[in-house]
Amino acid sequence: MNARVILLALWPAMVQAQGFAGLGSTAEGFSSPVAGTAFDFPADHGPHPDFRIEWWYLTANLTGPDGTPYGLQWTLFRSALAPEAGEGWSAPQVWMGHAAVTTPDNHFVAQRLARGGIGQAGVTAAPFDAWIDDWRLHGETFDALQMRASGPAFAYAMDLTANGPLVFHGDNGYSVKSAEGQASYYYSQPFYEVAGVLTLPEGEVEVTGNAWLDREWSSQPLAEGQSGWDWFSLSFDDGVKLMGFVLRGAAGDYSSASWITAEGAVTAYPDGSFAARPLSEAAVAGRDVPVRWQVTLPEQGIDVTVSAINPDAWMDVLVPYWEGPVTVEGSHTGRGYLEMTGYE
């Protein structure tokens, strides 16, 4: 029996762990984030097998020679069926990779599934190397990476160079997700400069731009009644950045935000400070999805309209969601990325 067949046999358990509503289920036996825990680098760039769910999540806003905007995504998810690393075929770690390229007219998506323990997918911290099959994000240090992925209708090869520090969300990287106290460890590198080549059906395109890499791990990051989120990573033209999310739930919404100066200093904002209000929807993949938003953070004078470059940026993968590049207009201008989950 090959790796793919075994993985598919295990996949229902992983879907429960990775699915958006499933992230609110209990995770007995797994570790839980603890406030005040110090990060340990470079080790924390690598995996944490005693936690149930983890990701290395990169999005990039790119521009071609003629000014055409593009979006790019490279994501590796780790989900544990048991709180241990394991070895060989007995390893309880399963992996999923998503890659996408968004243009104003098209959205190209690919997915990879893999077993842990047999070399098919994994992450090492130093030198940093994250891979699933032939998709790879790697470098001697976390500050200078190379990235590649491909699908049936696209490919990309990019060089990334960080020109700012790591950013820690919430309470020094302890990011609370609900009124009940569910939390994750969460940090980002939002200061990558990017250059490389997109390969599209019409040919190769040289692109430049900026990228944002999120690192997050937990075992029960959502409360039981929470079903999805709207997550914004916005880079303003003046060099300031804003990360904000709203978690939707039966008992009400829960929000959090990080205001990041051009030098990398962070101000964390608690529940209720950041707001995102849908302004218009589009019919996407048989459902109505908000693709234009009003985003506000009054304490920083933020009142902007965030609009999808391509409303059809639907990730048609095992656990589907919307992910794509956006433009920002209003009190501030810029561009960024929007992720929306749990829209049924």
N, C-alpha and C positions, 0 to 999 in steps of 0.2 A: 504494500500500500504506500503510495507516494505522499510527500509532505502536504500537498494540496488537499488530498482526500481526507487525511487525518485532521487537518485544520478545519475543513468544512464540517466534520463530525463534531468537533468541539465548538463550532461557531455559535450555536444558540446560547451557550453560557456567556460567551464574550459579548454578544449583542446585549444581553441583560446588563452587563457591566459597562459597556460603552454607550448603549443607547441613552438618549438624553434624559428621559424619565427614570431609567434605571440607575442613573448616577445618584439618585436620592435613596436607593435601597441600602439597607444595612450591610456592613462589610466586616462581619465578625472574624477575628483572627488577623486582620490586616492592621498595619500601623496607622495612626492618625496624626495629622499635623499638630504641633504644639507651639503656642505663641512664645516668642523669645528665643527660639532655636537659631543658632548661628549657622550660616551657610558655610560650606567647606568646598573651596574651589582648588583644583579643577574637578574634584570628585563629583560635585553636584551637577556638573554638565552631563554626567552619565546617568545610568538607570538606577531606580530605587525599587527593587523587586518585592520589598515587603509592603509596598503600597499598591493598591489595586489598579489605578489608572494613571497614565502619565503621557505627556506629549512634548514633541519638539516641533514647533509650529511656525513656519516662516511664510510671510506674505511680502510682496514687493510691488511698488508702483513704478512703472517703467515708461520710457518715452522713446519712440523710434526717430530716425533721422528726419522724417517729414512732420514730426510733432504728434503723431498718433499715440494715444495713451494705451498702455497694456497693463494687465495685472498678472501676477504669477503667484502660485502657491506650491509649497513643498511641506508635507506634514508626515510625521511618523508617530503613530500611536502604539503604546504598549499597554496591554491589559493582562492582568494576572488571574488565573483560575485558582491559585493558592498563593499564600504569602511567602514565597521562597524562589530562589533563582533556579535551582535544579540543574541537571545536566542532560545532554543528549535528548532522546525522545521523551524522557520523563519530565523535561522542563515544563512548568505550568504557564510559561509566558507565551502569549500570542501577540502578533504584530499586524498592523494595518497601515498602509501608506496611501496618501492621497496626493495627487499632483494635478495642477490645472493651469491653463493659460486663458485669460480673458481679453478679448478685443472688443471694440465697440459693436461688432456684428456677430461674434461667435464666442462660444465658451467650450473649451476642450477639457475633458476630464479623464483621468485614469486612476485605477485603484490596484493595489497589490496586497495580498494576504500571505502571512508567513508564520511558521512555527519558530519559537525560540529554542536555543540549545543546540542547534544543528548548523549554525553558521549562515542560515538563510537571511536572517535579519538580526539587528542588534545595535548597540551603542557602546563605544568605549570613550572614556573621559579624556585621556591624555596619551598620545595625541587624540584630538577629538575626531571621532568617526561614527556617523550614523548612516545606516544602510538598510535597504530591503531589496533583495535581488540586485539589479544593477543600478538602482537609484541610490544616490550617495550625497551626503553633506559632510565635508571633512576638511581638516586643516591641522597644521602643527599646533596652533592655538585657536581659541574661540574668537579671536579678533580678526583672523584672516582665513576665510573659508572658500572652498570651491563646492559647487552644487550642480547636480545634473539629474534629469529625469526625462522620461519619454512616454508617450502613449500612441495609440493608432494614428492620430492626426497631428501630433506635435512633438517637439523635443526642446530642451533648453540646456545650456551650459553657461554658468554664471560664476564670476568671481566677486566675493564680498569682503569689504574692508571696514572695520568698525572705527568710527572717528569720535566716539564718546563712550561713557562708562555703562556698565550694567545698571539697570533700574529695578528697584524692589518695590512691589506694590503692597498696599495695605500697611500693616504694621511691620516694616522691615522685611517684607516678603511673606508674611502671614496674612493671607487674603481671605477675609470672612465673606461668605456667600449667602447667609440667611440670618433672619432674626433668631433662629434657634442655635446659631453658632457654627454651622458647618463651614469648613474652611479648606484651603489648599495652600501649598507653598507655590509662590508665583513670582517669577522675575522675568525681565525682558532685556534684549539688546535691540533697542529701537534706532540705532545710529549707523546701521550698515549703509555704505555706498556700494552700488551694484553696477557691473558692466558685463555684457556677454552677448550671446546670440540666441534668439528664438528661431526655431525651425517650424514654419507653419505650412499649410497646403500650398500657399502661393510662393513660398521660398523662405530664405533666411533673412532675418531682420536683426541688425545690430541695435542694441538698446542700452540705455543707462538709466539710473534712477536710485531709489533708496528702498531699503527693506527693514522689516521689523520681525524679530524672532522672539517668540514666547516660549517659556519653559514653565511647566506646571505639573504638579503631581499631588495626588490625594487618594483617599479610599472611599469617601462619601462626600463629594464636594457640594451636593445639593441637598436641600431639605426634601422630605418625602413628598410634599405637594407641589414642588417646582417641576416644570415640564420643559423649560427651554430658556434661551437667553438671546439678547441682542447686544452684540459686542462691537465696539468702535475703536479703531486705532487711527488717530488723525494726526497728520504732520502739517503744521501751519507754515506759511511762507516766511514767517519771521523766525523760524527755527524752533519754536515751542511745539511740544507734542502733548496729546491728550489721549489717555486710555480711559474708556468708560464702558460699563456694562449695566444692563438691567436684566435681572432674573425674574421671569414671570411665574406666578404661582397662584393657586386657588385662594390663598390667604392674603394675596396682595403682592406687589412688586418689591424687589430689593435691589438697590443700586450701589455702585462704588465707582470711584474714579481716581486717576493719578494725573496730576498736572506736572509736566516734565519740562524744565527750562532747557534752553539750547545748550547749556553746559552740563545737563544731566541731574540737576537738583530736583528732588521730588516732593510734592505736597500731596498727601493722601486726603481724599474726601469721603466721608462716611455716607451711609444710606440716606437718601433724600436730597443730597446736594446736587447730583447729576440727574438730568432727565432727558429722555428721548421719546418724542411724540410722533407717531406716523402721520405723514401728510398725504400720501397717496400710495395706492397698491397697484400691483400688476398681476395678471393671471400667469402663474409660472408653474409648470409641471402639474397642472390640474388643481391648483390651490391659489388663494389670494395671499400675496406676500408683500409687505411694505417695502418699497424701493426708494422712497423719498421721506426724509425725517427732519424734524426740528430738534436740534441738540442744544441743550443749555447747561451752563455751569455758571450761575450768577456771580459767585464770589470771584471769578476771574473775567467777568464781562463777556462770557461766551454765549452767543445766540446765533447759531449757524444753521444753514440748510445743507444736509448731506444727501447727495443724489447718486444713485448707481450709474456707472458708466454703461453697463449692459444689464438691464433688468432680468435677463434670462440666465444669470449666473448660478444656476441650480446644480448642486453637486449630487448627481444621480449615482449614489454609491450605496453600500449596504445599509448604512444609517444616514439617510439623505438630509441635506441642509442647504442653505443659501450662503455663498461666499463670493465676494467680488470687490473690485476696486470702486472707489467713490470719489466725487469731487466735493469740495467744501466752499460755501459762499456765505456771506453775511458779515457779522462782526469781525471775522477772521476768514482768510482764504487759504486754500491748500488742497491736499488730497489725502487719501488714506484707504482703509479697508473696513468692510462691514461683514460680520458673520451673524447669521440668524438661524437658530435651531428650534425644533419643536413645533414647526408649522405643519399641521396635518391636513 
